[in-house]
Amino acid sequence: MNSKNTYDNYIFMAICEASLENYKQSGFPTHFGFCKYIKTLILKGGKINHLFMYIVIYKLDLIFGMDAETTGGYIRDFFSMDKFLIFEKVVIDTNRHYPINF
């Protein structure tokens, strides 16, 4: 097993979890629509909501000890490579069956 891929998957899961939390407050009717919107912003060089970025950067720094630049790279990859299509169901099912309340 490639440990780099496993580590990346944990990071993508954390980003997906944060995007699911933020989508509910975004006004978008679906998580897919929310993610496609962010993907479009990234690909066109637009700005992502500062609160969303703060939450994701804080969460990834807290869990993985990553700096903002590294986090930004993972966020770009998550949305531009449509990783949300892979991780959405995994995160929803994991949170449903094994809820963790902080």
N, C-alpha and C positions, 0 to 999 in steps of 0.2 A: 504494500500500500504506500502511496506517495504521501508523506506527512505534510508536504507543502499544500497539496490539494485538500487534505483534511482540514488543515488550519484555515485555508481560504473559505471552505464551506462553513465553518463555524462563524467566521466574520460575516459572510453573506447572510447567514441565518439571523444574526443580530441586526443587520441592516434591514432585513425583511420584517423582523419583529417591530422595529421602530417605524418602518413605513406603514405597517398595518395600524399601529397606534395613531399615527398622524393622519392617515387617510380618513379615519372616522370623524375627525374634526375639520376636514378640508372642504367639505361640501360636495365632493365628487361622489357619484352614486355607486361606483365600484372601485375596488383596489386596483384593478387592471387599468382603469381610466386614469387614476391618480399616477400610477407608475409610468404609463405611456406619456403623460403630460411632463413629468420630470425628465424622462428620457429625451423628449423633444427639446426641453430647455437646455439640457446638457449638450446635445448635438448641435444646437444653434448658438451655444456660448452664452445662454441666458443665466440669470441668477436663480438659485434655488432658495426657497423660503429660509430665512435666517434661523427661525425657531426650529425648523426641521433639522437643519444642518447642526445646530447647537446640540440638539438632543442626540443625534447620531454620533457626532464627534465625542460628546461627553460619555455616551454609553460605550463606545469602542475604546476610548482611553481608559475608562474604569475597568472594563473586562480584559482588554488585551494590551493596555499600556502603549497605544499607538499615538503618534503625533498627528496633527491636523492634515499635513500633506499626504501622509500614507493613507489616512482615513479617506481623504478626498479621492484618491486613486481607486480605492475599493468601492466607494459610492458610485463613481463614474462607471466602473466595470459592471457593478450590479445592475444599473439601469440601462446602460448602452448595450450590454450583452444579453438583455432580457432574462437575467437571473431570477427576477421576481416570478417568472412563470414556473420555475423549478422549485423555488423555496416556499412559495405562499402556502400550499397545502401542507407541507411538512411543518411549518411554524404553527399554522392553525391547529392541526391535529396534535402536535406536541403540547401546545398551551391548553387544549381542551382536556387531554388525558393526564397531563402532569403540570398542573398550574403552579406557578411560583409567584408568590406575592411578596414584593419588597416593600 
